[in-house]
Amino acid sequence: MLLSKYNTPVPRYTSYPPANYFHTYTNDAYRNAVEKSNAAADNHLSFYLHIPFCRHLCHYCGCNSYLMARPEVAEAYVDALHREIDLLLPLLHTDRRIAQIHYGGGSPTVLPLHHIRALNEHLLSAFATIEQPEIAIECHPAYLTADNWKELTRCGFNRYSIGVQDFNHTVLQTVNRRPSCLPMEEIFAILRDTDARINLDFLYGLPHQTVESFAESIAQAIALQPDRLVTFGYAHVPWVNKRQLILEKAGLPSNEEKNRIFAHTADMLQQAGYVRVGMDHFVRPDDELNVALQTGRLHRNFQGYCTRRTTAQVYAFGVTGISQLETAYAQNSKEIPEYIDTLNAGKLCIKKGYDLDRNEQLTREVIESLMCNYRINWSELSHRLHLTVAELKAATAYDEKKLRAFADDGLITYTDDTIVVTTEGAPFVRNVAASLDRLMQQPSDKTFSKPI
């Protein structure tokens, strides 16, 4: 009953407002937002670098990815990244510290790895870091040899997110994804020698996946003892990526089967000692994400769950990269040639963005608290934001009638001072968040994915 009632399209809330609300934005507007960000209360530096290239394009992918370019284009792209870094860094106060560097894509590790090392050195030479910063990279294991992994460990990373998606070769073949070049045990041995932290990323809801088949992959993952295991639900958005229509022909699991896959996966991981954090992360009890969750301080940006210690203001480099600042979002061009040519001309390449008014900044804090911590404590949040509970609620679309309906269905419990998402309601936390979103109360042509 809950599935049929609440499995309706709603934002994923990796940002607020969601990225499909962005509009035309200028380089000058971005510079202005960057200058303001120097004075933000949480002003640690988080840098995101988007590497858009992939050797093969997976049919399920909704990311901004492109087939690997000719070597000279890839070289020009890396040069443009360095130029963009050089244009941004003078706008940032030099007493700020790097808390996080994250590489995403695409498949960042398809680049010759000396480029990755040089980019890290460029950023790390400009600022000091906080104690134990997170320097992370997303890795496609299909194309990395033992020597490649060893070279990668010399680039300065302390966290690796390995995109497994599924160990089942039939599933991988159907979605056009190559399996790992090396046995995963060998990869772990190389990375563990450097005391690195390892994430394994999985995707459920793909053709040929069943509760039983996916459980076999999760059992293999548990045996490896990763620090974090992430189980993303496949978002079917063929209007974003037409290749996903291929998966429709192959046959996608029903929403009910997809829900059962996740529920069984969560049970397996919790029985193995992992703690669920947010919608899709499972971590060890002493992981700082779990510590942040227990204290209501879990945070999220486009790169995933994090803590306020490791990220605050996010500055993005590369095509489609989105900077997430206190007062604004700004996104680069999606076109690789335009990005390269514009940076070669000494200009930033901002195309879209959004300036948040005060109510939207407050709503972002409320929705982020709910999405990350599965609860809102209005008094605690209002104290941190220096305003009254009434003012904070008034900034959102707070509606007790809607909350009562969620409570009657067992999705939440609530009082005047709290909203707490129940275990049964966790899959539908996006629906609860949407009820607090003024933008969702207005007529709109925006499209979203379903929670399950």
N, C-alpha and C positions, 0 to 999 in steps of 0.2 A: 504494500500500500504506500509506504513512504517513497519507494523508488518511483512508482508511477506518478505520485503527486509532486515530488520535488526534483526529479531529474529533468529539469528544464534549463535552457541556455541562460547562463549568468557569467559575469566576468570572472577570470581566474585571480584577479587582484594581485598579480605580481607587481603592479603599481597602482596608485590611485591619483588621478583618474587613469583608467586603462589606456594603453597605447593607441587604441583606435579612436580616441578623442583628440589626439594630437592634430595640429594644423600647421600651416605654413609658418616658419620661424626663421629668424635671421641670425647671422654671425654676431651682429652687435647685441642682439637680445641675449644670446648665449654668453658673450663676454660680460655683460652686465650681471647675469645670474651667477657667473663664476666669481666675480668680484664680491658680490654679496655673500657667497658661500664661505669666504674667509672668516666671516664674523659669526658663522653658525655656532650654536651651542655645542653640537657634536661635529667637530671639524677635522677629524682624522681623514687622511687621504686614502681613497680606494680607487685603484685604476683597473679598468677593464679594457682588454685588447681583443678585438674581434678579428679572427682569421677565417675568412669565408670559404676557404677551399676544401674540397673533398675529392678523394680519388674516384669514388662512386657516390651517387645520390640515392640514399635510402628512400623507399617509397613513402614511409610514414612521416618523414621529417617535415616539421612546420617551421624550421629555423631558416635564417637567411644564409643559404649555402649555395655554392656554385662549383661546377666541375673544376678540378685543378687546372690552373692556367699554364701557359708556356713558361719556362723558367725565367725569361726576361720580364714577363708580366708580374710574376711572383716577386722578383727582385725589386721591381718598380713599386709594388704595393708595400713592401717592407720599408723602402726608402720614404714613401709617403707617410707611413706610421711614425717614423722618426721626425719627419718635418712637422707633423701634427703635434707631437709631444713638445717639440721646440717652440711651437706657437702658444701652447697652453701654459707651460711651466712658468713663464714670467708673470702670469696673472695670479699665481698662487703664492701665498706668504711662505717664506723660506723656513719659518719656525714650526710649520706644521709637519706631522709625521705620517709616514706610510704605514697603514694598518693592513692593507690587502692589495695584492695584485692577482688578477684572475684572467686567464686566457680561455675564450670560448669560440664557438664556430657554428658551422663548419667543423673541421677537424684540425685544430692548431698544429698537431704533431705531423701533418703532411709537409710542413715547411722544413727545409734543411735546418737542423737544430741549432746551428751556430747563429742563425738569425734570432731565434728565441732568446738565446743567451745574451746577445747584444742588446735586445730590447729591454730585458731585465736590468742589465747594467746601466743603460741609459736612465731609467727611472730611479734606480737605487743609488745612483751617484749624485742625484739632485737633492735628496731629502734623507734625513735620518728616519729610522723605523721605530715603531713601538716595540716593546718587548714581545717576542714571539709573534711577529706578523704572520699572516697567512699568504703564502705565495703558491698559487694553485694553477693547475692546467688540466683541461679536459683532453683525454687521450683516446684515440681509436687504436685498439690493440692489433688490428688486422695487418698493419704495415710496419710494425716496429720489431726489429730484430733485437737480440740480446745486446749487441753493441749500441743500438739506438737507445735502448732503455738506460744503459750505463751513461751514455752521453747526456741524456736528459737529466740524470741525477746531478750532473755537474753544472746545470743551468741555474741553480739556486732555489729550486722548488722544495716545499716541505709538505705539499698535499697533491695527490694525483687522483683525478676522477676518471675511472676507466669505464668506457661505454660498452658494457657487455650486451645489454638489452635482453638477451636470452642465450642460453647455452645450446638450445635445440637447433640443430643445423637445418631442419626442414623449415622452421619459422624464419631463420635468418635468410635462407635462400628465397623464400617467398617475398620478403620485404627488401630484397636486394642489398643485404648487408653481409660483409665478409666476416668470417669468424677470426678469432685471435690467431696471430702468426705463431705464437709460443704458447705452451701450456701455462695456464694462469698461475700455477704453483711456481714456475720459474720466474715469472714477472714479479710475484710477491717477494721471492727470495732476493732479487736484485734491489727492489725498493726498500725492503726492510733493513738491508745493510746500511742504509742512510738514515734510519729512524724516521722515515717519512710516514705520513698518515695516508691511508688508502681508502678511497670511496669506490664502491661498485654500483654502477647505474643500470637499472633494469626498466623495461617497458612492458606493461601488460595491456591486454585488449587487442592484440594482433591476431591475424589469421593463424589457425591451427593451435592456438594456445588453449589449454584446458586447465582446470584446477590441478589435475594430476601432473600434466607435463610441466607446468610452471613450477610446481612444488619440487620437481626433480632439479630444476635449475637453481632454485633458492637453496636447496639442500647442499648443492655443490658450492654455492657462495658462502654459506654458513661455515662449511668446513675450512674455507680459506681464512676465516676470522678477519674480515675487513673492519676498519674503524667505523665506517658508516656504510649503510646499504640504502640505496634510494630506489623507490618503486614508483616510477611515473606512470600515470594512466594515459594511454594513448588518446590524444585529442583529434577527433575526426573532423577536420576543417578543409574539405576539398576546395572550398572557395578561396583558400589561401594557397594550397598546394594541390594542383590537379592530379599529381601522381598518386595521391591517396585514393583516387577512384579505382586504381588497380587493385587495392586491398578490398574494396567492395566486391569486386568480381571474385576474389579469392575467398571471401566470406569472413566477416568479422564476428567475434563472439557477441552474443546478446548482452544487453545491459545487465541482465540478471547473472549471467555467467561471469562477466567482467567483475561484478561486485563480489561474487563468490571467490574468484581468483585472489582479489585483494584481501578479503577477509581471512582466507586460509593462509596467505603469505604473512599477514600481520600476526596471526597466531603462531606460526612457525618461528618467526623472528623473535617474538616476545618470549616464547618458550626457550629460545637459545640465549636469552639474556639481554637482548637488545630492547631499547626503550623507544617508543614511537614519539617522534617530534614533528609537529605540524601535519600536513596532509600526506606526506610521502617519504619522510626520512626516518630511518631507524639507526640508533646510535648506541654506543656503550654507555653504561650509567654514569661514568666519570667524564664523558664528553662535555665540552663547554657549551654545546647547544642544549644539552639536557639541563645543565646547571642554569642556563639562561631561562629555559622554559619554566623551571621550578620557581624562579624568582620573578616571572612575568617580564623578562627582559629580552625575549627572543625577538629577532629583527629579521627583515627579509628585503632583498633587492632583486634585480633581474637575474642575478647569478645564483640565487637560492637563499636558503636560510643561513643566518649569520648572527653574530652578536653585535651589540653597540660598541664593544671593545674593538672589533676588527673591521668595522665599516661604518661610515656615516655619509659623507659626500662622495658620490661615485662619478668619476670622470672617464668617459669612454672614448676609445680611439678605434678607427677603422670603419668600414662601411657598415651602415645600419646600427652602429653602436649608439646606445642611449645613455646619456649622462643623467644621473638622478641627484638633483641638488635640493637644498631646503625650499627654494621658492619656484623651481622650474624643472622641466625635463627638456632635453635637447637631443635630437637624433640626426646622425649623419646621413648623407645620400646613400641610396641602395646600389647605385651604379659604380662599379669598380673603375671604369675609365674616367668618369667624371670626378670621382674621389681623387684619383692619382693626379689628373691634370690640374684640379683646383689646388691641391696641396703643393704641387710643383710651382704654381703661380704665387705661392706664399700666402694663401688664404685658407681659412677654415671652410668646411664643407657641410655646414648645418642646413638641413632641409625642413625638418618638422620639429615641433616642440609644444610646450604648454606652460603658461605661467599660472601658478596656483594662487587663488585669492586666499584670504585668511580662513574662511570657512572650509575651503577645500584642504588646506594644510591640516586643519584640525580633524576633518573627516578621515584624512589619510592616517593620522595617528590612531584613531578609533578602529578603523577597519584593519589596519596592520596588527594592532593588539589582538583583535579577535581572530584573524587568520593565522597568526603565529602562535599565540598562547591559548587559544580556544576559550578565552574569557576576556571580559572587560571589567575592570574595577574603576568605576567612574571617579571615585574620590582620589585614588592613587594617580590616575591619569590627569585629572584636573589640577592636582597639586604640582605635578611635573611640568604642566603647561602654563601654570600661573593664571588660572581663571576658575570660575565656579563650575560646579557640576551642571547647573542649569544652562550656563553659557555654552558648555561643551556639547550637551545634548541638543541645544538649539542649532548648533552648527551642522548637525546631521539631520537625517530624515527619521529620527527617533519616533516610533509609533508603538505605544503600549498594546494596542489592539493586535498588531502584527506579532509582537513578541508573545502575547498570550496564545495566539494560534500555534506558534512554534512550540510553546511549552505544552499545550494540549496534545500535540503530536509526539511529545517526548524528545524533541530535538535540543531543547535548552531548559535550564532553570534560570529564573531571574528574580531580582528584587529591585528596589529603587536604586541600589548602588552597584549591582553586579549583573552581568549576563555570563552564564557558563554553558558551554556546549557539552552535551552529554556524549557518551560513547556511541550511542545510536545515531546521534545527530552529526557526528564528526564528518561523515562523507558529504554532508550538505551545509557545511560551514559557509560556503560561498553564497548560499541562498540567504542565510541569516545576515551576512555582510551586506548583501544587495539591498536588504530591507532598510539599512541605515544610510544608503547612498542616494542623495538628492538627484543625481543625474539619472538614476534608474527609475525615478518617478516621472520623468519627462518623456514625451514621444521621441523616438530615436530610430534611425536606420542601422544602428550598430548591431553586429552579429557576434555571438559568443558560443563557446562550446558548452556541453552538458557536464555536470559534476561527475557522472559515472559513464 
